[in-house]
Amino acid sequence: MQDNQSFSDRTGKVVMGLASAEIARALERLQISKYHTKGGHGFAAEDANAYGDALRLRNVEITGNANKINGPDRIVDGTPIQTKYFQTSDATINAAFDHTTGLYRYQGQVLEVPADQYDECVELFQRKIAEGKVPGVNDPNEAKDIVRKGYVTYKQARNIARAGNVDSLLFDVQTQSITSTYVFGISFTIDFACRIWHGDKPEEAIQSSLQNGIIAGSRTLVSGVISAQVLRTRMAAAGTVAWRSGVNKVASTDLGRTFVHRIASASRGKPVYGAAAVNHVAKLLRTNAITSTISLVALTAPDMYRAAIRRDMSWSQVAKNIAVNGASIVAGSGGWFAGAAAGATIGSVIPGVGTAIGGVVGGICGGVLGGFAGASGANKVLDRLIEDDASKMIHLLQSAIEELASDYLLSESECAELMTEVRKTISDTWLKDMYRSGSSDDSNLTRKRFAYNSFEHICQQITSRRSRITMPDPDQVLNCAARIAEVYTTQDDSIAQEASNVSP
């Protein structure tokens, strides 16, 4: 069976680049970049209520980002919905009516209000109907059909728009759980396939792949939640300006413009063009930079803990892992962007596939392949500069085994038996224990002694099964020695005779 820790690390490197891009895509489908603005709680309320509908398996189409005057914020199962969240019920209802004419601004749309203001808002809307302020509606009782109770309260919406509170954290956990589940499935599939190809039994492969999938999904969830919290700050919003400048330069050429449009369409799941595409891709790249950085920290934090606290890893190994992890994440994210654009292009011309499905499939393939390529390439380069801790321990182990074989006078068959036991014992965890044994003074001699002591009892067991030796009778030894002497004497006489025959 392959070592679970090494497989977990390998799979983690591959999927985190894909995960970073998917986290960014999920976050940019929200209006999180507007949460820090004045009235940002209104955007948070729209997102929270839309997510509530999605959880109830309703068909949700976000339309508010089209910025159409008096247009709906979203359409749920064919019903257009306008969301209004203000501090008081009066302010919430009045915001839905024109300040000049006093008439209801959103004819044909349902008005969604804070959950804690619902009853008062219905009463206020009934008064508006009675006053003739709602065109086409004369019965005040119809207010209950027009006013809709939101899934969150006004206070919850305000908290969701801010970082560092329970409501915003819970909302981020809920929204990012979809992405983490998605990454869990991809990680499980890759890990399971690799284990089967390496000869693991299906039951063993399933168990280990589940464990590693949970690790990958958990890392994605943590990275997503932290990224979402960071994006609520003004500092994160400022980064969009720099990215937008770069994307504008790319979009200044025909090929670049097409690429930007395809990425935006793949991310949004529908065709997006022009300034809207540039703006979305700029925010997507900004968010991906944040998620990639946080993912790198999440992926490398265990290594830093091992080096600083457990001391079963060297700092040079940590530095190498950071470089490899970073290369894998960057390559995986880049692969996602390229794959999503290519998939959206192909999907748009294949009947029954479409831009959204093509973008998803292309993003997965590009992200996985990019992650593999990035990790593999970085490893090849860095292997020439920094030797892995595991490789160092293997060299010390080999030296210890040679000493054991010499000290216990092992035969060829006994050496083979010893190596069988060694292979059963050696794992990534065992090698870390070996490294840690000498970490106090960075002593390779101590680590070699650790390996020697670990397998000495095996040598003792092997030698204990040797047959008992009975010493021969002294007369037998003397007789054998006499015969040997006689043979050598005869050989010496023959040699002397041959020498005399050839003498001149």
Secondary structure, 3 states (H helix, E strand, C coil): CCCHHHHHHHHHHHHHHHHHHHHHHHHHCCCHHHCCCCCHHHHHHHHHHHHHHHHCCCCEEECHHHCCCCCCCEEECCEEEEECCCCCHHHHHHCCECCCCCCECCCCCEEEECHHHHHHHHHHHHHHHHCCCCCCCCCHHHHHHHEEECCCCHHHHHHHCCCCCHHHHHHHHHHHHHHHHHHHHHHHHHHHHHHHHCCCCHHHHHHHHHHHHHHHHHHHHHHHHHHHHHHCCHHHHHHHHHHHHHHHHHCCCHHHHHHHHHHHHHHHCCCCCHHHHHHHHHHHHHHHHHHHHHHHHHHHHHHHHHHHHHCCCCHHHHHHHHHHHHHHHHHHHHHHHHHHHHHHHHHHHCCCCHHHHHHHHHHHHHHHHHHHHHHHHHHHHHHCCCCCHHHHHHHHHHHHHHHHHHHCCCCHHHHHHHHHHHHHHCCHHHHHHHHHHCCCCCCHHHHHHHHHHHHHHHHHHHHHCCCCCCCCCHHHHHHHHHHHHHHHHHHHHHHHHHHHHCCC
